[in-house]
């Protein structure tokens, strides 16, 4: 059944390369987009069942929330802890841009120290990725201000591992804001969530209070990333499979003589088409497995590449895996099925003569 692969080996290789490239590009583009969303979502979910932002601001980078709200929030029934966070970015010595995280004292324990101590005012703590890039410095220049390095930390979140953590009072001076958002941890999120959200919202008309899960689901930047990666991946997918469809059609047309012989010896149209579909599915599955393996390798290498500071992280979830498997198989089958149906209906004598 699969002898045609060897007979038309150059076309088979071209189809494999085209299919593998198209599938791998979708895996990589979509996975990187999902990884960015996952990293930022993980950062927010760390000790954050509820998020408090400035009202009417679409992005956490532009939000400014008064930290004086932390005290009344902390004393509310059902609240376990409340933390303030400032998120920003800027040049750090030779690194053109990196994440800068100003945090309250009670959030520092979320970062696992691997060297030194947690920072006091006038000090910073470096993520392992950026510390390695800067060759373990004793001091750094941060947005024109000099800071001593108190320690190095590790984090599973690439954004944080490639950034620096400073006391929130220092971050306030750097970015001229009280807090980008407040994160509130609850004793029991299932029982207390709605009541606590209502109480916090009543504290000020200038804030917007949501559960962290709701915020992540509706965050505009996440929607933009999902839509952008989806559009780019779709374009790459269809461009790649246009080439596959063309090559499949050429291969089927080259086999008209073979189809004519099969028809002449009594093999039915249905059997011929079935054999073609099986061949195409086998070829596509092989390309899919190759693309999946290549994508996993490249995603792993991108995370280890020092210059990316750990900011690139990819996730290939089961939903993406299944959708792409079905989509690529269907596209390849369609590309082979149309010319096969046409060829199977032609008189076998004509097929043999044209094939010759």
NUMI-944727 format. One record per residue (C-alpha): residue number from 1; residue in three letters; x, y, z. Coordinates in steps of 0.001 Angstrom, whole numbers, plus 524288, in hexadecimal, padded with zeros to 5 digits. Example, Ala and Ser with C-alpha at 12.3 -4.5 7.8 and 13.67 -1.06 7.14 Angstrom:
# NUMI-944727
pos	code	x	y	z
1	ala	8300C	7EE6C	81E78
2	ser	83566	7FBDC	81BE4
***
This chain:
# NUMI-944727
pos	code	x	y	z
1	unk	80000	80000	80000
2	unk	80B17	80965	80349
3	unk	813C1	80633	7F78C
4	unk	80FDF	81318	7F131
5	unk	8178F	81A4C	7FBC7
6	unk	82431	8142D	7F6B9
7	unk	82040	81565	7E87C
8	unk	81E14	8240C	7EA33
9	unk	827F6	825E8	7F4FD
10	unk	82B89	833F8	7F1A5
11	unk	81D68	83863	7F1DA
12	unk	81B69	830A6	7FE60
13	unk	82700	83787	804BD
14	unk	821D9	844D5	80054
15	unk	8146C	841A9	805EC
16	unk	81A83	83D63	812C6
17	unk	822BB	849BA	813B7
18	unk	81710	8527F	81074
19	unk	80DE5	84BA3	819E1
20	unk	817DF	84B22	824DE
21	unk	81B40	85990	82338
22	unk	80CF5	85DCA	822E1
23	unk	8092A	855CA	82ED7
24	unk	81556	8597B	8368D
25	unk	8132F	867F7	833E0
26	unk	80577	86731	83998
27	unk	80A51	85F9D	8455D
28	unk	814F2	869B8	847F3
29	unk	80D0E	87624	84591
30	unk	80155	87195	84D71
31	unk	80994	86B8F	8583B
32	unk	811A8	877F1	85A18
33	unk	80554	88024	85AE3
34	unk	7FF83	876C6	864D8
35	unk	80C50	876D7	86C69
36	unk	80C56	885AE	86DD2
37	unk	7FE4B	88576	872A0
38	unk	8010B	87A2C	87BDB
39	unk	80D03	880BA	881EC
40	unk	80622	88D8E	884B5
41	unk	7F9FF	88681	8898F
42	unk	80258	87E3A	892B0
43	unk	808C0	88A6F	89826
44	unk	7FB7D	8906E	89B1B
45	unk	7F614	883F0	8A111
46	unk	80158	882D0	8AAB7
47	unk	7FAC2	886BE	8B76C
48	unk	7F050	88DB4	8AF97
49	unk	7E22B	8892F	8AFD5
50	unk	7DD96	8972A	8AD9C
51	unk	7E413	8A212	8A5ED
52	unk	7E1EC	8B08C	8A85E
53	unk	7E517	8B9F1	89D37
54	unk	7E2AD	8C80A	899C1
55	unk	7D534	8C9BD	893ED
56	unk	7D45A	8CBF4	88544
57	unk	7E255	8C7A9	88264
58	unk	7E3D1	8BC5F	878E6
59	unk	7F1EE	8B8AE	87BFC
60	unk	7F893	8B5F1	888F0
61	unk	80484	8BDB2	8847A
62	unk	7FC82	8CA46	8849E
63	unk	7F4AE	8C799	890DE
64	unk	7F73E	8CF15	89D7B
65	unk	7F0D7	8CA8F	8AA1C
66	unk	7F2CE	8D100	8B757
67	unk	7F9FF	8C7BB	8C075
68	unk	7F2DD	8CD62	8CC2B
69	unk	7E7CB	8C420	8C85D
70	unk	7F01C	8B8A1	8CCC4
71	unk	7EDA9	8BB3C	8DB2F
72	unk	7DEAE	8BADC	8DAF8
73	unk	7DED0	8AF6D	8D172
74	unk	7E7D5	8A776	8DA37
75	unk	7DE89	8A908	8E5CB
76	unk	7D282	8A45F	8DE56
77	unk	7CC78	8978A	8E251
78	unk	7D041	88C86	8D91F
79	unk	7DCC6	89323	8D466
80	unk	7E960	88BB0	8D6BD
81	unk	7F2ED	895B5	8D13B
82	unk	7F3E0	8A16C	8C82E
83	unk	7FFB2	8A55D	8C01E
84	unk	8035C	8B0E9	8B7C6
85	unk	80A8A	8AF5E	8AADB
86	unk	81045	8B911	8A132
87	unk	81366	8B388	893C2
88	unk	81C06	8BAD9	88A59
89	unk	82734	8B929	880D5
90	unk	833C2	8C034	87DB3
91	unk	84219	8BF50	87A24
92	unk	84ADA	8B88A	883F4
93	unk	85950	8BA9C	88158
94	unk	85C3C	8B38E	87477
95	unk	84E9B	8AD7A	873AE
96	unk	8462F	8B671	86B20
97	unk	83970	8B2CF	871C7
98	unk	8355F	8AA28	87D09
99	unk	82A0B	8A8A3	88654
100	unk	82A8D	8B08B	892E2
101	unk	821EA	8AC27	89E23
102	unk	81FB1	8B48C	8AA0C
103	unk	81994	8AC6B	8B4DF
104	unk	81561	8AE14	8C2DD
105	unk	81D2D	8A737	8CD73
106	unk	81358	89C31	8CF0B
107	unk	814C9	89811	8C0BC
108	unk	82381	8962D	8C0FB
109	unk	8221E	88856	8C642
110	unk	81C13	88454	8B923
111	unk	829B1	8854A	8B33C
112	unk	832DB	87A17	8B6A6
113	unk	84034	87F51	8BA60
114	unk	84BDC	87849	8B48F
115	unk	855F9	88224	8B911
116	unk	856A4	88D87	8C2AA
117	unk	84B0A	893F0	8C951
118	unk	83E19	89A42	8C659
119	unk	83FA2	8A8BC	8C2DE
120	unk	83E13	8B445	8CBF0
121	unk	83BD9	8C20F	8C6E0
122	unk	8469E	8C5E9	8BD69
123	unk	848F4	8B7A9	8B9BE
124	unk	84406	8AE81	8AF2F
125	unk	842E7	89FEC	8AD9B
126	unk	84610	89A14	8A040
127	unk	83F8B	88EB1	89975
128	unk	848D8	883AC	89604
129	unk	847F1	88629	88755
130	unk	84B8B	89486	887D2
131	unk	855A6	8923D	89289
132	unk	85C6D	888A1	8897A
133	unk	85C14	8924D	87E33
134	unk	861E8	89D0E	886A0
135	unk	86C5A	893D4	88C2E
136	unk	86766	89456	89A3E
137	unk	86963	8A309	89C92
138	unk	86A59	8A954	8A9FE
139	unk	86302	8B578	8A57F
140	unk	85ACE	8B973	899C5
141	unk	855B6	8C5BF	89341
142	unk	846EA	8C578	892BF
143	unk	8402A	8D062	88B22
144	unk	84B3D	8D99D	88E83
145	unk	84B8D	8D5DE	89CF3
146	unk	85635	8CDA2	8A324
147	unk	85244	8C1FA	8AB90
148	unk	85A2D	8B80B	8B31F
149	unk	85719	8A9D0	8B01F
150	unk	852E4	8A2E9	8BC8C
151	unk	8507A	89573	8B6C9
152	unk	84C39	88CA4	8ABB7
153	unk	83F63	88543	8AAE7
154	unk	8395B	87AF8	8A239
155	unk	82B88	87A88	89D38
156	unk	8242E	87124	89476
157	unk	81E10	87D10	88DF5
158	unk	826F0	88198	882FE
159	unk	822EC	88FE7	88429
160	unk	82761	89034	8924C
161	unk	83374	887D6	89053
162	unk	8383B	89160	885F3
163	unk	83531	89D8B	88DE9
164	unk	83879	8A474	89A8A
165	unk	830F6	8A5EF	8A72F
166	unk	831C0	8B26C	8AF3C
167	unk	82AA8	8B709	8BB79
168	unk	81E1F	8BDBA	8B771
169	unk	8227B	8CAB4	8BD59
170	unk	82DFB	8CB22	8B3CE
171	unk	82544	8C708	8A872
172	unk	81C12	8D224	8AC06
173	unk	82717	8DBE2	8A9F7
174	unk	82AFB	8D588	89D0F
175	unk	81D52	8D501	8972C
176	unk	8166F	8DFC5	89EC8
177	unk	80B0D	8D748	8A31F
178	unk	80646	8D0F3	8AFA4
179	unk	80336	8C370	8AA1F
180	unk	7FF8F	8BDBA	89CF6
181	unk	7F620	8B49F	8A3C8
182	unk	7F32D	8AE54	8B0D1
183	unk	7F22A	89F9E	8B243
184	unk	7E934	89A57	8BCB9
185	unk	7E9E2	88C5E	8C1AF
186	unk	7DDBE	8869C	8C807
187	unk	7DBED	87C9F	8D2C1
188	unk	7D17F	875AE	8CAAE
189	unk	7CF90	87AA4	8BCDC
190	unk	7C315	872CF	8BAC7
191	unk	7BC2A	878A1	8C688
192	unk	7C1CF	8863F	8C7F1
193	unk	7C4DE	88AFA	8BA30
194	unk	7B894	892BD	8B6B0
195	unk	7B70A	898AE	8C437
196	unk	7C536	89D1C	8C4F9
197	unk	7C4D9	8A2AD	8B726
198	unk	7B8E8	8AAC7	8BAD1
199	unk	7BF6B	8AFC9	8C74B
200	unk	7CBF8	8B392	8C047
201	unk	7C46D	8BA38	8B558
202	unk	7BD59	8C26B	8BF8E
203	unk	7CA5D	8C802	8C44A
204	unk	7CC50	8D0BA	8B861
205	unk	7C5CD	8D511	8ABD8
206	unk	7D2F4	8D577	8A4CC
207	unk	7D58E	8C6D8	8A540
208	unk	7D07E	8BAE8	89E2F
209	unk	7D018	8ADFE	8A584
210	unk	7CF44	8A0A1	89EFF
211	unk	7D2A4	8929F	8A1CE
212	unk	7DFD5	88F73	89BDF
213	unk	7D9CD	884E9	89348
214	unk	7CFCA	88E75	88DC8
215	unk	7DA4B	898A7	88B61
216	unk	7E2E9	88EF6	883FB
217	unk	7D77A	88A6A	87B8F
218	unk	7D41C	8986E	877B5
219	unk	7E176	89F02	8778C
220	unk	7E281	8A674	86AAF
221	unk	7F0FC	8A3CB	868C9
222	unk	7EE96	89525	869C8
223	unk	7E3C2	8962B	85FA1
224	unk	7ECD8	89D9D	8567D
225	unk	7F78A	89358	85820
226	unk	7EE00	8882D	855AD
227	unk	7E81A	88EA3	849A0
228	unk	7F551	892B4	84409
229	unk	7FB9F	88566	845DB
230	unk	7EF67	87EDD	84065
231	unk	7EF62	88751	83428
232	unk	7FDF9	885A6	8319D
233	unk	7FD36	876FF	83417
234	unk	7F16E	875A4	82B10
235	unk	7F82F	87CF3	81FF9
236	unk	80449	87485	821A1
237	unk	7FBE3	8684C	82209
238	unk	7F454	86B30	8159E
239	unk	8004C	86FD7	80E13
240	unk	8075C	86351	81198
241	unk	7FBF7	85A9E	80E36
242	unk	7F99C	86156	8013E
243	unk	806EA	85C23	7FD7A
244	unk	80334	84EC2	802D8
245	unk	7F669	84E93	7FB3E
246	unk	7FDAC	85223	7EEB7
247	unk	807F1	8479B	7F0C5
248	unk	7FD8C	83D93	7F43E
249	unk	7F622	840D4	7E7D1
250	unk	80278	83F8B	7DFA7
251	unk	80588	8325C	7E5C0
252	unk	7F7B1	82D63	7E358
253	unk	7F800	83214	7D53F
254	unk	804F6	82B25	7D332
255	unk	7FE6F	81E8B	7D79C
256	unk	7F37D	81E9F	7CD78
257	unk	7F9A5	81345	7C63A
258	unk	7F9DD	80B76	7D2E8
259	unk	7EB91	80E8A	7D56D
260	unk	7E817	80A90	7C79B
261	unk	7EEA7	7FD39	7C94D
262	unk	7E7A8	7FB36	7D652
263	unk	7DA91	7FEA0	7D03C
264	unk	7DD4B	7F5BC	7C4BA
265	unk	7DFDB	7E9ED	7CD8A
266	unk	7D32F	7EC2D	7D4CB
267	unk	7D727	7F408	7E0DE
268	unk	7CBD7	7FCF3	7E46B
269	unk	7CC3A	80BD3	7E511
270	unk	7C94F	80B2C	7F381
271	unk	7D4E7	80241	7F625
272	unk	7DE21	80B0D	7EE69
273	unk	7D999	81737	7F59F
274	unk	7DA5F	81028	802C0
275	unk	7E883	80C52	80024
276	unk	7EBE9	81A5E	7FC99
277	unk	7E58C	81F9E	808FC
278	unk	7ECEB	815C8	8116E
279	unk	7F9CB	8198B	80AFA
280	unk	7F741	82803	80CEF
281	unk	7F344	8264B	81B27
282	unk	7FF89	81E36	81DD2
283	unk	8081D	82893	81784
284	unk	8016B	8338D	81EF3
285	unk	8026A	82C73	82BF2
286	unk	810E9	82A5F	829B8
287	unk	81295	838EC	826B2
288	unk	80A5E	83C4F	832A1
289	unk	812D1	83424	83BBD
290	unk	81F28	83A37	8360B
291	unk	8197D	847F0	83797
292	unk	81578	84540	845A8
293	unk	82300	84045	84936
294	unk	829C4	84BC2	84278
295	unk	820AF	85567	8494D
296	unk	8234E	84FAD	856C7
297	unk	831F8	85029	85442
298	unk	831C0	85E42	84F82
299	unk	82900	862BE	85AAC
300	unk	83266	85C97	8645E
301	unk	83E17	8630A	85DCD
302	unk	83779	87065	85D7F
303	unk	8354D	86FCE	86C2A
304	unk	8439D	86C89	86E5C
305	unk	848BE	87727	86547
306	unk	84EDE	88127	86E45
307	unk	84BDD	88D4B	86641
308	unk	83D37	88AD6	8673D
309	unk	83E97	88BD5	87627
310	unk	83481	88106	877F8
311	unk	829B5	88998	87250
312	unk	8267C	87FDA	8679A
313	unk	81EF6	8742E	86C55
314	unk	8162B	86B45	86493
315	unk	80B02	86260	86807
316	unk	8052C	8584B	85ED9
317	unk	7F898	8543E	8656B
318	unk	7F008	848BD	861BB
319	unk	7E5D5	85167	85B55
320	unk	7EFCE	85736	851DE
321	unk	7F588	849B3	84F63
322	unk	7E85C	843A7	84BD3
323	unk	7E396	84F57	843C7
324	unk	7F001	84FC2	83BC8
325	unk	7F037	84107	839D8
326	unk	7E251	84118	83499
327	unk	7E425	84D7F	82C82
328	unk	7F0C7	84935	825F9
329	unk	7EB64	83BB3	822DE
330	unk	7DEE1	84133	81CF8
331	unk	7E664	84B0C	8149A
332	unk	7EFB1	840AD	80F6F
333	unk	7E4A7	83729	80C6B
334	unk	7DD2C	841B0	80506
335	unk	7E958	844D7	7FD31
336	unk	7EA76	836B8	7F8B2
337	unk	7DC1C	83334	7F816
338	unk	7D7B7	83CF2	7EDBE
339	unk	7E120	838A7	7E2EB
340	unk	7DF74	82A64	7E717
341	unk	7D0A6	82B39	7E58D
342	unk	7D240	83151	7D825
343	unk	7DC17	8271C	7D3DC
344	unk	7D426	81BBB	7D94D
345	unk	7C842	81F55	7D111
346	unk	7CF80	82015	7C412
347	unk	7CF47	8146D	7BADC
348	unk	7DAE8	80B89	7BE22
349	unk	7DF60	80B07	7AFC0
350	unk	7E045	819DE	7AF7C
351	unk	7E7A7	819EC	7BC68
352	unk	7F16C	80FF7	7B72F
353	unk	7F387	8176D	7AA77
354	unk	7F500	8248F	7B16B
355	unk	7FDF8	81E8E	7BB7E
356	unk	806B6	8196B	7B0C0
***
